[in-house]
Structures are given as C-alpha cells and as structure tokens.
Amino acid sequence: MNTLPLELTPAVLASIAGILLSLSFNYIPGWNVKYGEMTSQMKSLIMLGCLLLTTGILFLLVKFGAIIPNQPVNGWSYFWMFIFAVASNQATYNLSPAPAEVITAKAQRSPFDEYSDAG
C-alpha cells in the first residue's frame, strides 16, 4: 500500500534532488558562504553540473533496477528528469530566504566581478 500522495517517478525523484541541492547550497554552514562569494556565472555552472550529475545517477539507478519505476525509462526520460530538477532547483532558490552570512558574502563581492571577463 502506497502511503505517499504521489508516485515516486524518476521525474519526481529528480525534482526532490533539485530541491535538496538548492537548500544544501543555501543553508549548509561554511559551504553556503563559499558559494555566495562566487560570481553568478560560476554558481550557475556549478549548480548545472551538480544537477547533470544527480539526474545522471538517478537515471542509472532506475536503468539498472536499483529504483523500480512504474514506467520505462529512455533518453527522453533523462531529459525530462533534468528539466524537472532544474525547474524545482530554481524555484527553491528563488523562494528560500538567504541566511545573513550569505547576504554578507554577496555584499562583499566586487560589483565588477560579474563583468571581469567582459574585456
């Protein structure tokens, strides 16, 4: 008997992973300050890489039977898992308040760091 109100499909698992990644980069002490000090471009690349890796691991777990979904998985499944992970990650990032130390770390960055490679 399934007691959850939703089915844990690969896309739902990827969404949960995206949410957890966003919260961990925002609230784990020390890690959140280092991440907050980075430029927006660097943070985007790091998060994108983490999401690709996470959805890849989930896809492999489903593909090799460690997680048994109620639907078959293929390349399109991986694509949609990644899209759901990115969407949930960004929604969580935009909705969760930043801790005071992260706000301080962002304020201490040079305003020109964002455009330092503009030439």
Buried (B, 14 or more C-beta within 10 A) or exposed (E): EEEEEEEBBBBBBBBBBBBBBBBEBBBEEEEBBEBBBBBEEEBEEEBEEBBBEBBEEBBEBBBEEEBEBEEEBEEEBBEBBBBBBBEBBBBBBEEEEBBEEBEEBBEEBEEEBEEEEEE
